[in-house]
Amino acid sequence: MNTPTRMTGYALGLAAIFATALGAGKVVGGPEPVPPVAAHDGGGHGDSEGSGHESAVAQVPGGLQVAQDGYRLAPVSGGLPVGKAAPYRFRIVGPDGSPVTAYTPTHDKDLHLIAVRRDLTGFQHVHPTMAADGTWSVPLAADAPGQYRIFTDFQPAAREEALTLGVDVPARGDYRPAPLPAPERKATVDGYTVTLAGDLVPGTASKLTLGVSKGGRPVTDLQPYLAAYGHLVALRDGDLAYLHVHPDGEPGDGKTAPGPDITFYAEVPSAGAYRLFLDFQHAGKVRTAAFTAVAGDAELPPAPAAPGHDDDGHTHD
């Protein structure tokens, strides 16, 4: 990849769409309902050329919709267990109402699944397997109770562009949301230090360079992971708008070094706080470093209020 891969699914000047924040409490609800898929009549989303009109609706950031252009994320499982993994199952239903079974691989996989709690903790990037009938499955567990967002990043073989669809899934129990960490330039994971250089600027491609070191020494032998030396997911605080970008350059292109620096070009649509998750592989293991970054003149959100005795539906120790 010789040109920067910019974050997809965004339109410049798009106003932020903010979800209602979830307070501390007992998570007892089921997954987000999935309405039946209507038969495709050729006049809805994803119209072919010659429809005679263009949509007046601004493009919605990735991951905020359960359905787009006739494709729908349809959960089969009802929720996530806490602590102990169990199979999480779902289907991608196409415009014809049938499960999609043919995909164009993106970075070595037909589908990438991201799971994260709505307070932006508990991030997981996994790769389900698909059965012949189009049902995807992957062992998945929540680290702690709460409402989680499941993102599916994929490209149907019948479509020229990738899609990111999302759905909320509960992990039942006493939900205690964590505050968003303050912005920092360094993150540590398993003895590695990752340093972030660059700033997010709304409405333009922002150069972000992440340098990996261990024990004070630069790591210069990063290993390819999913056809890249690093993968970056950015989630906007508040609504969890999803961005999945890949670095400038790729292994084996003759110009991209295997570390210590991994460069991305990130285009965010609005001012706000974002949580950045970098996946990288070294010594045969994939690790994830996380950062908080603020775009524009936005301020960090206030910390979640501690549960009180006047709150409805809370459980207390």
Secondary structure, DSSP 8 states (H G I E B T S, - for coil): --S-B--SS--TT----------SEEE--------------SSSTT--TT-S----S----TTS-SEETTEEEEE-S----BSS-EEEEEEEE-TTSSB---B--BTTBSEEEEEEETTS-S-EEE--EE-TTSEEEEEE-BSSSEEEEEEEEE-BTT-SS-EEEEEEEEE-EEE---------SEEEETTEEEEEES---TTSEEEEEEEEEETTEE----B-BTTBS-EEEEEETTT--EEEEB-SS-TTSSS--SSSEEEEEEE-SSSEEEEEEEEEEETTEEEEEEEEEEETT-----------TTSTT----
